[in-house]
Amino acid sequence: MEKLMLVEPDLMLAEGANGLLGYIYQPEGISSPSELDEYNKSFKVSIPLYLQDGKTIIGTFYFTH
């Protein structure tokens, strides 16, 4: 019998626009909030902010300097 393995998305808690808390997909190689802060400094873009399901968009997360 074949085993089914569930894989949860690599989500990271993040604060979006207007202080809204949600989740972003964890950038490759990032494993902590402090590493995310350093990663953020190199971008000027925004990405969707999700509920914990990784599908429902609830806002926007901005990468800022």
C-alpha positions in Angstrom: 0.0 0.0 0.0 1.3 3.4 -1.0 1.7 6.0 1.8 0.4 9.5 1.1 2.4 12.3 2.6 1.0 15.7 3.1 3.3 18.6 2.4 2.5 21.9 3.9 3.6 25.1 2.1 6.7 26.9 3.4 4.8 29.8 4.9 6.3 32.5 7.1 4.4 34.8 9.4 4.6 38.4 8.2 3.1 41.8 8.8 1.5 43.3 5.8 0.1 46.7 5.0 -1.7 48.4 7.8 -0.3 46.0 10.4 -2.3 43.0 9.1 -0.7 39.7 10.1 -0.7 36.9 7.7 1.7 34.5 5.9 4.0 34.8 2.9 5.7 32.0 1.1 9.1 31.6 2.6 11.8 32.8 0.2 14.3 30.1 -0.6 17.1 30.0 1.9 15.3 32.1 4.5 14.6 30.4 7.8 14.1 33.2 10.3 12.5 36.7 10.6 15.9 38.4 10.9 17.0 36.7 7.6 13.8 37.9 6.1 14.5 41.5 7.1 17.9 41.3 5.4 16.2 39.7 2.3 13.7 42.5 2.3 16.4 45.2 2.0 17.2 44.0 -1.5 13.7 44.3 -2.9 11.1 47.1 -3.7 8.2 44.9 -4.6 5.0 43.5 -3.0 3.7 40.0 -2.8 0.3 38.6 -1.6 -0.3 38.0 2.1 -2.2 34.8 2.8 -4.2 33.1 5.5 -2.5 30.0 7.0 -3.9 27.9 4.2 -1.5 29.5 1.7 -4.3 30.0 -0.8 -6.6 32.7 0.6 -5.2 36.2 -0.1 -5.9 38.7 2.7 -3.6 41.6 1.9 -0.2 42.7 0.6 3.3 42.3 2.0 5.7 45.0 0.9 9.4 44.5 0.6 10.9 47.8 1.6 14.3 49.3 2.4 
